[in-house]
Amino acid sequence: MENIGINIRINGEQITRAGFNKAHYVLHAMAAFARRRGRNDAFGFHVGGLDSDANINVDWLNTALKLGDIVTLEIVKGPFDPSEPHLSGVVSEEDQLNYELELFYRLNEELKDHINE
């Protein structure tokens, strides 16, 4: 069986042909929208996957979108564009602690009527 992948176009422009020339893999394409208190709205689009044989996460695309953008996904057979290793965001211990404290206090406030002390 030939491997299948995803051909990505944004606003008609060819962006990438994501896929693996391997036996075992996971491939995903995901659009996301975030509306956060006190911050600007954010649209994003990510294409990545997992090389299951090497247990390595990879990316083809991680980009911002704007209202009205048209993203086209086409299921295709190879050849595929090369991927890049996935770089996770490195966060300092202090930033991680601040994030967790902010989350704790927000959830504590939201759930105060449901907490039995």
Backbone bond lengths (Angstrom), bond angles and torsions (degrees), N, CA, C in turn:
res aa  C-N    CA-C-N  psi(-1)  N-CA   C-N-CA  omega(-1)  CA-C   N-CA-C  phi
1 M - - - 1.445 - - 1.533 109.36 -
2 E 1.306 116.11 132.28 1.458 120.55 176.62 1.530 109.60 -77.10
3 N 1.329 115.68 143.74 1.456 119.82 177.72 1.520 110.21 -71.60
4 I 1.319 114.35 146.91 1.457 119.40 176.17 1.522 108.98 -111.11
5 G 1.310 115.33 157.32 1.449 121.41 -179.98 1.514 109.78 -144.10
6 I 1.326 115.26 -164.28 1.464 120.82 -177.05 1.523 108.81 -129.00
7 N 1.311 116.02 123.27 1.462 121.93 173.18 1.528 107.17 -90.73
8 I 1.337 116.19 127.90 1.465 121.16 -175.09 1.521 109.58 -113.83
9 R 1.337 115.35 129.68 1.461 122.28 170.19 1.524 107.62 -125.51
10 I 1.338 115.96 140.84 1.458 120.62 174.38 1.517 107.08 -123.49
11 N 1.340 115.87 121.60 1.471 122.79 -177.22 1.526 111.01 52.87
12 G 1.342 116.13 39.51 1.461 121.80 176.97 1.518 114.37 83.32
13 E 1.321 118.79 -10.33 1.471 121.82 -178.96 1.522 109.90 -88.33
14 Q 1.334 115.85 129.12 1.464 120.60 176.84 1.528 109.58 -65.40
15 I 1.340 116.26 126.06 1.461 120.80 -176.60 1.530 111.40 -108.32
16 T 1.330 117.51 -56.14 1.468 120.33 -179.03 1.517 110.86 -163.60
17 R 1.328 114.41 157.18 1.467 123.15 170.18 1.521 105.48 -114.10
18 A 1.323 115.69 99.87 1.458 121.29 -175.61 1.519 110.03 -91.69
19 G 1.303 115.50 135.00 1.457 119.94 177.40 1.510 110.81 172.32
20 F 1.320 115.25 170.31 1.457 121.87 -176.45 1.523 110.76 -117.03
21 N 1.299 115.55 141.94 1.459 121.67 171.03 1.521 107.58 -101.91
22 K 1.311 115.29 54.24 1.465 123.68 -176.24 1.521 108.59 -137.00
23 A 1.322 114.89 167.51 1.456 119.69 -178.84 1.531 112.74 -79.69
24 H 1.329 117.34 -35.24 1.466 120.55 -172.89 1.522 109.88 -129.23
25 Y 1.320 115.70 125.37 1.460 119.42 -176.03 1.518 110.99 -164.38
26 V 1.326 114.25 165.62 1.464 123.03 170.87 1.519 106.00 -127.16
27 L 1.313 117.37 133.91 1.462 122.61 -179.77 1.523 108.00 -129.53
28 H 1.334 116.79 134.52 1.462 118.80 179.15 1.530 110.46 -142.58
29 A 1.332 114.03 151.84 1.466 122.82 172.61 1.520 105.51 -132.44
30 M 1.347 116.01 128.70 1.458 118.73 -172.58 1.522 111.14 -141.04
31 A 1.308 115.62 129.28 1.462 121.38 171.78 1.526 107.25 -99.93
32 A 1.322 116.29 142.35 1.466 120.51 -179.00 1.524 109.74 -138.24
33 F 1.318 115.25 147.46 1.456 122.44 176.14 1.521 107.43 -128.95
34 A 1.313 116.34 131.74 1.466 120.07 179.37 1.520 109.70 -126.06
35 R 1.301 115.35 130.50 1.465 122.03 172.44 1.520 105.80 -123.52
36 R 1.336 114.83 109.40 1.454 120.74 -175.39 1.516 110.33 -117.15
37 R 1.304 115.01 145.54 1.461 121.64 179.74 1.529 109.69 -59.87
38 G 1.348 116.08 127.57 1.447 120.92 176.02 1.508 115.49 76.60
39 R 1.321 117.89 7.88 1.461 120.51 -179.50 1.518 109.21 -133.49
40 N 1.320 116.01 164.12 1.457 120.92 177.57 1.519 110.76 -71.19
41 D 1.335 116.18 152.67 1.453 120.62 172.67 1.523 108.64 -64.28
42 A 1.322 116.30 151.31 1.456 120.10 -179.61 1.522 109.77 -137.02
43 F 1.317 116.38 131.24 1.453 123.36 172.38 1.523 106.83 -110.26
44 G 1.296 117.24 137.40 1.451 119.24 178.45 1.513 111.29 -142.85
45 F 1.330 115.50 159.53 1.464 121.38 177.78 1.519 108.00 -140.95
46 H 1.324 115.48 128.17 1.453 121.26 -176.80 1.519 110.14 -129.34
47 V 1.329 115.94 135.96 1.461 122.13 173.51 1.522 106.16 -124.97
48 G 1.302 115.96 121.03 1.454 120.29 -178.54 1.509 110.86 -155.59
49 G 1.313 114.50 -170.30 1.447 118.12 179.51 1.503 112.41 -179.31
50 L 1.326 114.00 -172.32 1.449 122.60 -179.87 1.511 109.04 -128.33
51 D 1.322 116.12 122.16 1.463 121.88 169.30 1.520 104.92 -79.35
52 S 1.322 116.50 97.71 1.466 120.97 -173.05 1.519 112.35 -66.31
53 D 1.327 118.11 -31.27 1.463 120.53 179.56 1.527 110.97 -65.52
54 A 1.338 117.94 -40.07 1.467 122.35 -178.63 1.524 112.22 -98.46
55 N 1.339 117.67 -6.43 1.469 123.62 -176.72 1.535 111.00 54.23
56 I 1.352 115.54 50.21 1.463 122.14 -178.89 1.525 108.80 -125.60
57 N 1.342 116.84 129.57 1.463 121.72 173.83 1.515 108.97 -82.28
58 V 1.334 116.41 139.08 1.460 121.90 -178.80 1.520 110.59 -134.20
59 D 1.336 115.73 161.35 1.461 122.94 178.26 1.519 109.94 -129.40
60 W 1.324 115.24 148.43 1.452 122.31 167.92 1.523 110.30 -111.10
61 L 1.330 115.84 -33.55 1.458 119.31 -173.93 1.521 109.72 -154.31
62 N 1.317 115.69 138.37 1.465 122.45 171.92 1.520 105.16 -148.09
63 T 1.329 116.75 102.04 1.459 120.29 -171.49 1.522 111.22 -140.20
64 A 1.307 115.13 158.80 1.461 121.38 174.76 1.524 108.95 -85.80
65 L 1.312 116.11 149.75 1.465 122.63 174.80 1.520 107.98 -120.30
66 K 1.326 114.80 163.36 1.461 119.23 175.02 1.527 108.65 -127.22
67 L 1.306 115.64 161.36 1.454 121.25 -179.30 1.525 109.91 -53.29
68 G 1.321 116.72 130.92 1.457 121.90 178.99 1.515 114.27 96.53
69 D 1.346 118.25 -13.88 1.463 119.77 177.06 1.525 109.74 -61.11
70 I 1.320 115.55 144.28 1.457 121.52 178.59 1.519 107.84 -114.44
71 V 1.340 115.71 117.19 1.455 122.22 178.71 1.518 107.49 -104.71
72 T 1.336 116.14 125.21 1.461 121.55 -179.57 1.521 108.84 -113.19
73 L 1.325 115.84 127.13 1.460 122.61 176.14 1.521 108.26 -112.00
74 E 1.313 116.44 129.78 1.463 121.54 177.22 1.516 108.07 -127.90
75 I 1.327 117.14 127.90 1.452 121.41 178.41 1.526 107.61 -79.07
76 V 1.344 116.11 123.94 1.465 121.52 -172.91 1.525 110.83 -136.04
77 K 1.336 114.69 163.05 1.459 121.93 168.54 1.518 107.05 -93.89
78 G 1.349 117.27 163.59 1.466 121.94 -178.85 1.504 112.26 -58.51
79 P 1.304 117.42 171.62 1.458 127.87 13.22 1.527 111.77 -80.16
80 F 1.345 114.39 159.01 1.455 121.47 -177.49 1.521 110.80 -118.74
81 D 1.336 115.24 154.65 1.463 120.78 174.91 1.523 109.26 -74.23
82 P 1.327 117.12 151.36 1.469 119.04 177.13 1.533 110.90 -68.05
83 S 1.309 115.40 149.50 1.464 121.47 178.14 1.522 109.31 -99.09
84 E 1.325 114.45 172.89 1.465 122.19 176.04 1.529 107.79 -118.67
85 P 1.326 118.54 148.40 1.474 119.12 175.25 1.523 110.10 -59.10
86 H 1.321 116.23 141.55 1.468 121.67 178.95 1.520 108.93 -74.08
87 L 1.323 116.46 125.21 1.458 121.33 177.65 1.513 108.54 -104.95
88 S 1.318 116.49 110.95 1.457 118.89 178.52 1.518 108.97 -78.56
89 G 1.313 114.92 150.48 1.459 119.68 179.96 1.519 110.86 -65.80
90 V 1.298 116.09 127.60 1.459 120.55 177.64 1.523 107.52 -90.11
91 V 1.336 116.03 126.93 1.446 121.10 -177.08 1.526 108.00 -122.97
92 S 1.309 115.62 141.00 1.463 119.34 177.97 1.533 108.96 -71.02
93 E 1.328 115.66 159.39 1.462 120.12 177.82 1.522 110.73 -60.40
94 E 1.332 116.51 -38.29 1.462 120.57 179.61 1.528 111.15 -64.64
95 D 1.335 117.64 -44.18 1.468 121.05 177.66 1.522 110.71 -62.55
96 Q 1.338 117.29 -41.40 1.457 121.17 179.51 1.524 110.29 -63.74
97 L 1.328 117.32 -43.56 1.464 121.64 178.66 1.524 110.83 -62.86
98 N 1.334 116.99 -44.55 1.472 120.48 178.28 1.521 111.08 -60.78
99 Y 1.333 117.09 -41.66 1.469 121.33 178.11 1.528 109.93 -61.32
100 E 1.320 116.71 -47.33 1.463 120.58 -177.98 1.520 111.83 -66.07
101 L 1.328 117.76 -38.10 1.469 120.57 177.06 1.523 110.70 -65.69
102 E 1.327 116.91 -43.97 1.466 120.62 178.13 1.524 110.27 -59.34
103 L 1.333 116.24 -44.06 1.459 121.08 178.42 1.521 110.73 -63.35
104 F 1.330 118.20 -44.13 1.456 122.85 178.88 1.531 111.62 -58.09
105 Y 1.334 116.38 -50.89 1.466 119.65 -177.55 1.530 111.92 -66.02
106 R 1.323 116.30 -37.19 1.468 119.47 178.42 1.527 110.27 -65.42
107 L 1.330 117.03 -46.60 1.463 120.00 179.67 1.522 111.65 -67.37
108 N 1.321 116.41 -37.72 1.465 120.34 177.34 1.529 110.46 -58.72
109 E 1.317 116.87 -42.93 1.471 121.55 178.78 1.530 110.82 -67.89
110 E 1.332 116.61 -44.91 1.469 120.38 -177.65 1.528 111.63 -65.76
111 L 1.340 116.99 -32.53 1.459 120.55 -173.07 1.535 113.26 -106.09
112 K 1.314 117.46 10.07 1.462 120.85 -174.17 1.528 112.78 -56.08
113 D 1.325 118.73 -32.78 1.464 121.21 -179.34 1.526 112.40 -76.47
114 H 1.338 117.06 -9.80 1.469 121.09 -177.45 1.531 112.66 -110.32
115 I 1.322 116.94 1.05 1.465 120.78 -176.47 1.523 108.74 -97.97
116 N 1.331 115.27 125.73 1.472 121.19 176.21 1.508 107.43 -98.41
117 E 1.320 116.51 118.03 1.467 120.19 -179.37 1.494 111.14 -99.57
